[in-house]
């Protein structure tokens, strides 16, 4: 393999990997405040892409993206308020079935609204054939956008959870719900907020990714599986682990193309998921003690 | 003036009357202890006051407000702080961060301001941090402020938990067996802390099994047995009360 080809694969891997990491972080945010896996996470990514494509007809690109992210966040809040909020201590299985149901509901609604056609946002800078040279390889500027936006999101999220009082309260809620209530925190609102946040980051990722991957009504399912694999690989609830695991999966997938046919790319994620669930169910970076405390 | 008034409170679990027609008041600025044998209904009483359980009948008034039907987090926001028998720290957060979460009910900035990092949230954040360090200092654990809370010694975790409760600036502090699991030195230290908390003007209601601690620090004692009030009064009177002696020593 030539050095240029290596760089090319590496960037492709990092691009897809940051996407998987964002979906996995979306899983983690909700998992941490509620202890449940929201299988509709991938649909937020699809919604972000689809809504911004539709809005683009009426307004400039930046505004369409901002509005699409806002609308998806509202959808996230709505889902929590309608389907989750009123449940009293639901079992894990019940929640899994509910979120899978929600994901099917959103997908079918999207099929109804946007049809089966494949759409995409235009490239933010230049077009499909614009490239910049990095270390001898030709990279699309959109790749830089994806990596940049995903990095920004991860940094902002860690700032939010680490230094703001609302972020601290969400972490408190995740660590010990009873104690959080004793501190006067309305834990139900924190759960709504966690849905809003993960819907928002999913939608933004969906927008920046759309020029490269295109958007279709059933994009969410595949992404949810990849994101779930990454979340498990990184250790459920561990967002630092999700970034590392996301990049790892993305890069493995990208380089696998040089060894096995492209059609098998999907199988690799599933194979990794199965392997991890058998060998290290707490993930590469998860601790057994911590996992013992969780219900899922 | 009575800060907390409990009137004919009753809690029934199926056929069991865990709290049976209990009435008492807690006066402002005092330490009041609730004692009684296991199963007397002490913890249930606390759960009723803090809103974790709804009463079957009866009334709880705090500062004149009826607490009936209020959610636990709103009761906390009204100024009733509570600690549990087993320490409940926020894992993965430092001792200081644990205390800072307690300031939640007293902070003004909403979600948006906090997200957008408005200038006033910066100064508020600084204020919260400063006040939280002061509280850790007051309870003698300022030196472990940056250690992860769950890694601390049990006695230190207890102190951090007190600091977190105090961060809410409560007027009433409910302590459920604060000396549980502590050795005699740590118990004596907790006793001193509770007296210091009262001297800050915070009313304390505690459930405790350690009789020497209760007799040392309490201003008033309420004795429960099988959900009913057996005696109420100052420690010296409780020690002489024949009913109480009968419960604790048998006939």
Interface residues (C-beta under 8 A of the other chain):
Chain A: X160 X163 X164 X165 X166 X167 X168 X169 X171 X172 X175 X176 X178 X179 X180 X181 X182 X183 X184 X185 X186 X187 X193
Chain B: X50 X71 X72 X73 X74 X76 X77 X81 X82 X83 X84 X88 X89 X90 X91 X92 X93 X97 X98 X100 X101 X102 X103 X104 X105 X107 X109 X111 X114 X115 X117 X121 X124 X125 X128 X164 X165 X168
